[in-house]
Amino acid sequence: MKVRFWGTRGSIATPGPSTVRYGGNTSCVEVRSNSGEVILLDCGTGAHALGQALKEQANACSGHILISHTHWDHIQGLPFFAPLFAPGNEWHIYGPRGLGRSLQEVLAGQMEYAYFPVALNAFAATVHFHEVVEGGFAIGDVRIATHYLNHPALTVGYRIEADGATLVYATDHEPHNPDAGCGHTSRQETGDIAHVDFIRDADLVIHDAQYTADEYPAKVGWGHSTTEYAVDAAIAGNVKHIVFFHHDPARDDSAIDQLITNARKRAEDAGAHLSITAAAEGAMLDLHGRSEPKFSPFMPSSLVNPANDLLKELILIAGVADDERATIKEAADADSIPSVTVSVDKLEEAIASGHPSLIFLGDADSTVDPVLLCQRLRALPGDNARGVPIIVITEQTNVSAERGEVAGVTDWLTRPFSMQYARSRMRAWLMRSMLRWRKAALPTNEEARLEAVHGLGLLDTEAEERFDRHTRIAAAALDAPIALVTLVDRDRQWFKSHQGFDFSETPRDIGFCSHAILENAPLVVNDALNDDRFAENPAVVGDPRVRFYAGIPLRTSDGIPVGAFCIVDHKPRSLSPTQLKMLQDIAKLVEEELEHPPDASVAHIERVPMRSS
């Protein structure tokens, strides 16, 4: 993976004799994978020179532009990027989904007649706009994860994994705890912990470093990092190389040299082996990493196409202490999202009448367990509380992920948290609620169920004819390209038999069979793209392109669901009553084999997890 800097400055372009070495153009970084994917990180004034270079290299040029946010210093080069005006080119532009206007509307705003002589629709290239939230997506063989940063405008960082190397682009980000911006690391705020986790183990981090700790007290709330914070975060995240970026327009080349000297001394004093440099226009880096990808290819998709306006949505707050409630309300008010505080005993009534988009539950009332309350809300009739994100406020030490999953807790807001962090997470939860993909809930008897799955002695064993014959018959009799015998483990779906499918397992989160084991009847999905539980599932939008699924829960002799017998198709379809009965009959035969003592010669096999598209 090759990286080249075309614009390194923040806020405003500052060309001149005092910025020659590090550059005066605003944010623009070029990334190329070994397979030839062209990716731009932001499109500030540096994009003009990059566009000219690309135009000279080829008659036709296509690629991808990842916008961190839509402040002018990150998009002002877009109208001057020559490849967008060349017929035959194809460009994809990605950026954060705004709470009011779409990405395309915001970008078109700077090209309105009053500001610019050419409109957005003058692009001769084919241009596609993609709105992103937190999650992940792929560009060819490049995997990208997104993470909200702390900035006055909705801003995302990009983690790019390709060719065995990892690059993180995290500009326009302010520490969640102001003490961290001043160079103090004694108290870690939840948001700063999450930021460190996002950059963890990266080969290269391009990080906002606009201020110093001495300058920061006068700049709190402006949305930028200090060099001290950037170094501390990189050390905590075991980063190999950090590049200071988004240079302050008032800082000349000599001043940036001094920043680097001070930062290297800070890292040395901490005993860290961290390479520290500053971004310079024209500088090129070649990343040869050997790291394993950090993010699963099956994380929730970043790409959304929302049909609703979040400003019309509603947040409910219940059982939350006064100070924390004030922080959450301030965060909601900052984005003009209506919020209502209700008592715990009135919560169900409020849900039934208000159609909330997000619910916060606290532990201010010692007689109310917010996790159990969440579980009760999930069991309410109707859909008002079934798909809405429910966030539980708690201490870090009190978080039990498994207990929360069983109860239907969407996520945790752990103390301490600032208004800025609550605001960024609120945006993430609300945006995520627009995705048409629902992870299956955990069965209430999950531990007993897992014990039964492992008790079968079948996980990670070789293929056996006694199971394979049933998937062959089902695939042929029901004209299905894929037939599977699935066991649902703690974090994966493992296939004891997989007809027409090359992989032995997939993550549980994307599994249709994870939903099937919750049913007392067959689960039939005639068209996954028309089902809000599956439409944006990675197994639907990517390989193996599931459109139809029919699964029968597989149970032990004690009635415990351990997996499913299913058929899958790449096109929408349905089953006749006779065909469904045949699938159920074959599933019964598979159940009879589940507790049959396995042959002693059966060997364990290496897992072959499913890859992303």
Secondary structure, 3 states (H helix, E strand, C coil): CEEEEEECECCCCCCCHHHCCCCCCECEEEEECCCCCEEEECCCCCHHHHHHHHHHHCCCCCEEEECCCCCHHHHCCHHHCHHHHCCCCEEEEEEECCCCCCHHHHHHHCCCCCCCCCCHHHCCCEEEEEEECCEEEEECCEEEEEEECCCCCCCEEEEEEECCEEEEEECCCCCCCHHHHCCCCCCCCHHHHHHHHHHCCCCEEEEECCECCCCHHHCCCCCCCEHHHHHHHHHHCCCCEEEEECECCCCCHHHHHHHHHHHHHHHHHCCCCCEEEECCCCCEEECCCCCCCCCCCCCCECEECCCCCHHHCCEEEECCCHHHHHHHHHHHHHCCCCEEEECHHHHHHHHHHHCCCEEEECCCCCCCCHHHHHHHHHCCCCCCCCCCCEEEEEEHHHCCHHHHHHHCCCEEEEECCCHHHHHHHHHHHHHHCCCCCCCCCCCCCHHHHHHHHHHCCCCCECCCHHHHHHHHHHHHHCCCCEEEEEEECCCEEEEEEEECCCCCEEEHHHCHHHHHCCCCCCEEECCHHHCCCCCCCHHHHCCCCCCEEEEEEEECCCCCEEEEEEEEECCCCCCCHHHHHHHHHHHHHHHHHHCCCCCCCCCECCCCECCCC
